[in-house]
């Protein structure tokens, strides 16, 4: 028998709440941490379709990267899909726990998973904490130098996205040192450049920020915030390490990327 709090304790040892950015509502989202759990599902996002999947699979614990309650509910009007989702979770006694920016900063967490997927080696935190091991982002060397165009195409295939956005003056420039920061990290581009990166991988880069990046002759590649879905299976694997066969664990099969890309006639750059 496993109590939800026992799994929460393991999660918080791996990704301590102390690593979370100020104002990030990470941690327990919904449910009773003292209830018994048997089936765990991991997911990037807690969305209505993910909750339906969990209910159908008789899940009683969801470990998510993004918070279910990132924006506080102002009422419990169940005609609002988000509120109905909360009601469904409570009615089915599903505990929801989120590890957001603390998982981003954790040693062996989100940004290490992204770095490994992109073949970035010998990494250190881009924005380190005092311990030198944890912190937002990672920076290191590609296992082999690539042009911006080839790295972007490789990234598109790794993260299974239809397109990536590239900010660069020269797509044939060869890059070797790369920084990566999962999620909305556009504001950190200048830190990446000052740290010696040839290119920076992050998501949700704003239009005017893109102009500044290009004017400074830097390279930023935005493969979509949903690149963090790499965490779905990584988080499931982590729970298996902690709990063995005490819990039935699986990653969501739902694609929660809200974007659909309509490509040009050639379908590529």
PAKEGU-994117 format. One record per residue (C-alpha): residue number from 0; x, y, z; residue in one letter. Coordinates in nm, 4 decimals, padded with zeros to 6 digits, always signed. Layout:
! residues N
i, xx, yy, zz, aa
NUM, X, Y, Z, A
...
//
This chain:
! residues 269
i, xx, yy, zz, aa
0, +00.0000, +00.0000, +00.0000, X
1, +00.1274, +00.3457, -00.0960, X
2, -00.0085, +00.6702, +00.0454, X
3, -00.0079, +00.9719, -00.1853, X
4, +00.2104, +01.1671, +00.0560, X
5, +00.4805, +00.9003, +00.0306, X
6, +00.5061, +00.9580, -00.3442, X
7, +00.4929, +01.3341, -00.2906, X
8, +00.7856, +01.3030, -00.0500, X
9, +00.9878, +01.1229, -00.3181, X
10, +00.8990, +01.3859, -00.5784, X
11, +00.9968, +01.6700, -00.3458, X
12, +01.3260, +01.5051, -00.2613, X
13, +01.4001, +01.4899, -00.6363, X
14, +01.2633, +01.8377, -00.7160, X
15, +01.2538, +02.0349, -00.3889, X
16, +00.9931, +02.3083, -00.3604, X
17, +01.2755, +02.5411, -00.2580, X
18, +01.3924, +02.5352, -00.6220, X
19, +01.0654, +02.6811, -00.7516, X
20, +01.0642, +03.0346, -00.8884, X
21, +00.8876, +03.3009, -00.6808, X
22, +00.5129, +03.3007, -00.7368, X
23, +00.5055, +02.9584, -00.9007, X
24, +00.2042, +02.7679, -00.7586, X
25, +00.3799, +02.4321, -00.7757, X
26, +00.3037, +02.1400, -00.5424, X
27, -00.0229, +01.9760, -00.4393, X
28, -00.3037, +02.0974, -00.6607, X
29, -00.6095, +01.8872, -00.5780, X
30, -00.6959, +01.5931, -00.3546, X
31, -00.6162, +01.4287, -00.0251, X
32, -00.2457, +01.3517, +00.0226, X
33, -00.3344, +01.0949, +00.2876, X
34, -00.5338, +00.8683, +00.0580, X
35, -00.4089, +00.5358, -00.0729, X
36, -00.2989, +00.5296, -00.4366, X
37, -00.2514, +00.2470, -00.6853, X
38, -00.2291, +00.3918, -01.0369, X
39, -00.0183, +00.6920, -01.1342, X
40, -00.0258, +00.8840, -01.4607, X
41, +00.2371, +01.1405, -01.5608, X
42, +00.1669, +01.4310, -01.7921, X
43, +00.2996, +01.7658, -01.9095, X
44, -00.0435, +01.9290, -01.8826, X
45, -00.3592, +01.8600, -01.6829, X
46, -00.6313, +01.9251, -01.9384, X
47, -00.9889, +01.7926, -01.9646, X
48, -00.8903, +01.5271, -02.2174, X
49, -00.6070, +01.4109, -01.9907, X
50, -00.8439, +01.3882, -01.6932, X
51, -01.0899, +01.1805, -01.8996, X
52, -00.8030, +00.9476, -01.9876, X
53, -00.7109, +00.9203, -01.6189, X
54, -01.0682, +00.8469, -01.5114, X
55, -01.1076, +00.5779, -01.7795, X
56, -00.7833, +00.4163, -01.6615, X
57, -00.8845, +00.4396, -01.2925, X
58, -00.5875, +00.6566, -01.2055, X
59, -00.5784, +00.7957, -00.8513, X
60, -00.2641, +01.0137, -00.8749, X
61, -00.1512, +01.2483, -01.1524, X
62, +00.2014, +01.3866, -01.1483, X
63, +00.2170, +01.6825, -01.3851, X
64, +00.4801, +01.9321, -01.4894, X
65, +00.2453, +02.2252, -01.5461, X
66, +00.0039, +02.3179, -01.2722, X
67, -00.3636, +02.2294, -01.3080, X
68, -00.4475, +02.5461, -01.1144, X
69, -00.1956, +02.7875, -01.2624, X
70, -00.4674, +03.0530, -01.2694, X
71, -00.6859, +03.0535, -00.9542, X
72, -01.0534, +02.9675, -00.9983, X
73, -01.2757, +03.2680, -00.9235, X
74, -01.5929, +03.0615, -00.9009, X
75, -01.7065, +02.6998, -00.9349, X
76, -01.9385, +02.7494, -01.2328, X
77, -01.9343, +02.4002, -01.3824, X
78, -02.0321, +02.5246, -01.7269, X
79, -01.6681, +02.6393, -01.7471, X
80, -01.4635, +02.3404, -01.8779, X
81, -01.1728, +02.4098, -01.6431, X
82, -01.4028, +02.4095, -01.3386, X
83, -01.5744, +02.0924, -01.4558, X
84, -01.2315, +01.9330, -01.4813, X
85, -01.1646, +02.0180, -01.1161, X
86, -01.5019, +01.8695, -01.0206, X
87, -01.4250, +01.5490, -01.2140, X
88, -01.0911, +01.5119, -01.0390, X
89, -01.2482, +01.5555, -00.6967, X
90, -01.5431, +01.3255, -00.7737, X
91, -01.3034, +01.0510, -00.8837, X
92, -01.0662, +01.1042, -00.5897, X
93, -00.7659, +01.1773, -00.8076, X
94, -00.4765, +01.3524, -00.6359, X
95, -00.2992, +01.6014, -00.8645, X
96, +00.0548, +01.7114, -00.7891, X
97, +00.2639, +01.9457, -01.0059, X
98, +00.6395, +01.9996, -01.0242, X
99, +00.6964, +02.3033, -01.2417, X
100, +00.9947, +02.5389, -01.2130, X
101, +01.1419, +02.3229, -00.9379, X
102, +01.1584, +02.0323, -01.1841, X
103, +01.3124, +02.2704, -01.4387, X
104, +01.5931, +02.3546, -01.1947, X
105, +01.6399, +02.0109, -01.0402, X
106, +01.9584, +01.8146, -01.1015, X
107, +01.8581, +01.5337, -01.3378, X
108, +01.5278, +01.7062, -01.4143, X
109, +01.3607, +01.8749, -01.7110, X
110, +01.6529, +02.0685, -01.8536, X
111, +01.8861, +01.7723, -01.8194, X
112, +01.6310, +01.5588, -02.0086, X
113, +01.6118, +01.8205, -02.2840, X
114, +01.9908, +01.8479, -02.3030, X
115, +02.0312, +01.4719, -02.3366, X
116, +01.7672, +01.4562, -02.6104, X
117, +01.9494, +01.7307, -02.8026, X
118, +02.2911, +01.5641, -02.7594, X
119, +02.4260, +01.8505, -02.5509, X
120, +02.7062, +01.7130, -02.3344, X
121, +02.9084, +01.8220, -02.0291, X
122, +02.6314, +02.0557, -01.9208, X
123, +02.6202, +02.2992, -01.6315, X
124, +02.3268, +02.5171, -01.5206, X
125, +02.2782, +02.8261, -01.7353, X
126, +02.1525, +03.0229, -01.4341, X
127, +02.3079, +02.8309, -01.1441, X
128, +02.1996, +02.8196, -00.7837, X
129, +02.4560, +02.8409, -00.5048, X
130, +02.5212, +02.4656, -00.5150, X
131, +02.6351, +02.4835, -00.8781, X
132, +02.4350, +02.1706, -00.9670, X
133, +02.0813, +02.3062, -00.9801, X
134, +01.9355, +02.6070, -01.1569, X
135, +01.7385, +02.7126, -01.4631, X
136, +01.8578, +02.5965, -01.8046, X
137, +02.1689, +02.4117, -01.9121, X
138, +02.4653, +02.4957, -02.1338, X
139, +02.7141, +02.2568, -02.2894, X
140, +02.8668, +02.1260, -02.6121, X
141, +02.6909, +01.9440, -02.8947, X
142, +02.8358, +01.5979, -02.9479, X
143, +02.9235, +01.7246, -03.2960, X
144, +02.9016, +02.0758, -03.4451, X
145, +02.6033, +02.1414, -03.6721, X
146, +02.4745, +02.4212, -03.8872, X
147, +02.1804, +02.6155, -03.7448, X
148, +01.9545, +02.4693, -04.0138, X
149, +02.0568, +02.1087, -03.9486, X
150, +02.0292, +02.1473, -03.5724, X
151, +01.6812, +02.2978, -03.6120, X
152, +01.5697, +02.0114, -03.8385, X
153, +01.7124, +01.7572, -03.5965, X
154, +01.5275, +01.9281, -03.3124, X
155, +01.2011, +01.9235, -03.5069, X
156, +01.2291, +01.5457, -03.5436, X
157, +01.3391, +01.4830, -03.1835, X
158, +01.0412, +01.6688, -03.0375, X
159, +00.7923, +01.5455, -03.3005, X
160, +00.6744, +01.8939, -03.3926, X
161, +00.5711, +02.0050, -03.7404, X
162, +00.7886, +02.3163, -03.7392, X
163, +01.0387, +02.5097, -03.5328, X
164, +01.0913, +02.8866, -03.5331, X
165, +01.4467, +02.9992, -03.5988, X
166, +01.5860, +03.3453, -03.5297, X
167, +01.9197, +03.3718, -03.7082, X
168, +02.0970, +03.5855, -03.9646, X
169, +02.2707, +03.2843, -04.1168, X
170, +02.1160, +02.9371, -04.1219, X
171, +02.4487, +02.7915, -04.2379, X
172, +02.6411, +02.9164, -03.9342, X
173, +02.8071, +02.6272, -03.7501, X
174, +02.7213, +02.6001, -03.3805, X
175, +02.8867, +02.3980, -03.1069, X
176, +02.8039, +02.5439, -02.7640, X
177, +02.4287, +02.5395, -02.6994, X
178, +02.2116, +02.6540, -02.4100, X
179, +01.8636, +02.5156, -02.3494, X
180, +01.5872, +02.6282, -02.1172, X
181, +01.2523, +02.4499, -02.1257, X
182, +00.9334, +02.6534, -02.1394, X
183, +00.9010, +03.0291, -02.1766, X
184, +01.2658, +03.1365, -02.1613, X
185, +01.2994, +03.4098, -02.4203, X
186, +01.3929, +03.6706, -02.1619, X
187, +01.7103, +03.4765, -02.0831, X
188, +01.8601, +03.4933, -02.4349, X
189, +02.1196, +03.7565, -02.3435, X
190, +02.2370, +03.5435, -02.0502, X
191, +02.2823, +03.2515, -02.2889, X
192, +02.4891, +03.4660, -02.5244, X
193, +02.7034, +03.6145, -02.2469, X
194, +02.7637, +03.2616, -02.1160, X
195, +02.9287, +03.1669, -02.4440, X
196, +02.6450, +02.9885, -02.6236, X
197, +02.6406, +02.9880, -03.0028, X
198, +02.2669, +02.9214, -02.9904, X
199, +01.9849, +02.9102, -02.7367, X
200, +01.6899, +02.6691, -02.7397, X
201, +01.3735, +02.7834, -02.5661, X
202, +01.0047, +02.8455, -02.6348, X
203, +00.7459, +03.1224, -02.6554, X
204, +00.9890, +03.3834, -02.7851, X
205, +00.8053, +03.7143, -02.8343, X
206, +00.8088, +03.9025, -03.1639, X
207, +00.9937, +04.2136, -03.0448, X
208, +01.2393, +04.0024, -02.8462, X
209, +01.3088, +03.8185, -03.1709, X
210, +01.4043, +04.1465, -03.3364, X
211, +01.6504, +04.2211, -03.0562, X
212, +01.8044, +03.8747, -03.0859, X
213, +01.8513, +03.9096, -03.4595, X
214, +01.9957, +04.2598, -03.4286, X
215, +02.2524, +04.1241, -03.1828, X
216, +02.3425, +03.8505, -03.4341, X
217, +02.2532, +03.5683, -03.1953, X
218, +02.0718, +03.2418, -03.2703, X
219, +01.7569, +03.1276, -03.0905, X
220, +01.5543, +02.8236, -03.1892, X
221, +01.1984, +02.7868, -03.0583, X
222, +01.0658, +02.4312, -03.0984, X
223, +00.7332, +02.4987, -02.9176, X
224, +00.6625, +02.4875, -02.5429, X
225, +00.5321, +02.1345, -02.5974, X
226, +00.8918, +02.0119, -02.6311, X
227, +00.8608, +01.9585, -02.2563, X
228, +00.6334, +01.6605, -02.3275, X
229, +00.9584, +01.4659, -02.3195, X
230, +00.8964, +01.4682, -01.9431, X
231, +00.5877, +01.2455, -01.9676, X
232, +00.7849, +00.9216, -01.9926, X
233, +01.0832, +01.0490, -01.7928, X
234, +00.8588, +01.1223, -01.4947, X
235, +00.6919, +00.7814, -01.5245, X
236, +01.0326, +00.6144, -01.5288, X
237, +01.1298, +00.8084, -01.2181, X
238, +00.8226, +00.6856, -01.0268, X
239, +00.9071, +00.3275, -01.1250, X
240, +01.2566, +00.3727, -00.9799, X
241, +01.1117, +00.5004, -00.6523, X
242, +00.8175, +00.2639, -00.6107, X
243, +00.8961, -00.0433, -00.8189, X
244, +00.5936, -00.2672, -00.8595, X
245, +00.4075, -00.1057, -00.5694, X
246, +00.2369, +00.1275, -00.8168, X
247, +00.1076, +00.0878, -01.1702, X
248, +00.2603, +00.3817, -01.3587, X
249, +00.2180, +00.5090, -01.7145, X
250, +00.2569, +00.8281, -01.9166, X
251, -00.0384, +00.9989, -02.0792, X
252, -00.1023, +00.9264, -02.4451, X
253, -00.2695, +01.2638, -02.5005, X
254, -00.1041, +01.5318, -02.7148, X
255, -00.1795, +01.8552, -02.5296, X
256, -00.0090, +02.0920, -02.7723, X
257, -00.2751, +02.3583, -02.8435, X
258, -00.1181, +02.4619, -03.1745, X
259, -00.1856, +02.3360, -03.5257, X
260, +00.0676, +02.4390, -03.7896, X
261, -00.0456, +02.5106, -04.1448, X
262, +00.2716, +02.4869, -04.3486, X
263, +00.3556, +02.6392, -04.6846, X
264, +00.3377, +02.4515, -05.0194, X
265, +00.6736, +02.2803, -04.9686, X
266, +00.6026, +02.1914, -04.6057, X
267, +00.9495, +02.3054, -04.5036, X
268, +01.1951, +02.5961, -04.4967, X
//
